[in-house]
């Protein structure tokens, strides 16, 4: 496997790790907020990961140059 392929693989693996950690933290914080606010519907548990996902996708599009 050429060095360029290794670099790309590591870059995508890092991006995937960031995505999973950010979504996990979003769900965890959302659960804590919902519990603290005594909401019966898990609003923050749904909204925080959704906002994080949108933010990561916007950053990905800007970084890859396809959004210019």
C-alpha positions in Angstrom: 0.0 0.0 0.0 1.6 3.3 -1.0 2.2 6.0 1.6 -0.5 8.3 0.1 -3.1 5.6 0.7 -1.9 5.2 4.3 -2.2 8.9 4.9 -5.7 9.0 3.5 -6.7 6.0 5.5 -5.4 7.6 8.7 -7.1 10.9 7.9 -10.5 9.2 7.4 -10.0 7.0 10.5 -9.3 10.2 12.5 -12.4 11.8 11.1 -14.5 8.8 12.0 -13.1 8.8 15.5 -13.9 12.5 15.9 -17.5 11.9 14.6 -18.2 9.0 17.0 -16.7 10.8 20.0 -18.6 14.0 19.3 -21.9 12.2 18.8 -21.3 10.1 21.9 -20.7 13.3 24.0 -23.7 15.0 22.4 -25.9 12.1 23.4 -24.4 11.9 26.9 -24.8 15.7 27.5 -28.3 15.6 26.0 -29.4 12.9 28.4 -28.0 14.9 31.3 -29.8 18.1 30.1 -33.1 16.2 29.7 -32.8 14.7 33.1 -31.8 18.1 34.7 -34.7 19.9 32.9 -37.2 17.1 33.8 -38.4 16.9 30.2 -40.5 13.8 29.4 -39.5 14.0 25.7 -35.8 13.6 25.1 -35.4 16.9 23.2 -31.8 17.6 24.0 -30.8 14.0 23.4 -32.1 14.4 19.9 -31.1 17.9 19.1 -27.5 18.0 20.4 -26.2 15.1 18.3 -28.2 16.4 15.3 -26.5 19.9 15.6 -23.1 18.2 16.0 -23.6 16.1 12.9 -24.7 19.1 10.9 -21.6 21.0 12.1 -19.2 18.2 11.3 -20.7 17.8 7.8 -20.5 21.6 7.1 -16.8 21.5 8.3 -16.2 18.5 6.1 -17.6 20.1 3.0 -15.6 23.3 3.6 -12.4 21.4 4.3 -12.7 19.3 1.1 -13.3 22.3 -1.0 -16.6 21.1 -2.5 -18.6 23.9 -0.9 -16.7 26.8 -2.6 
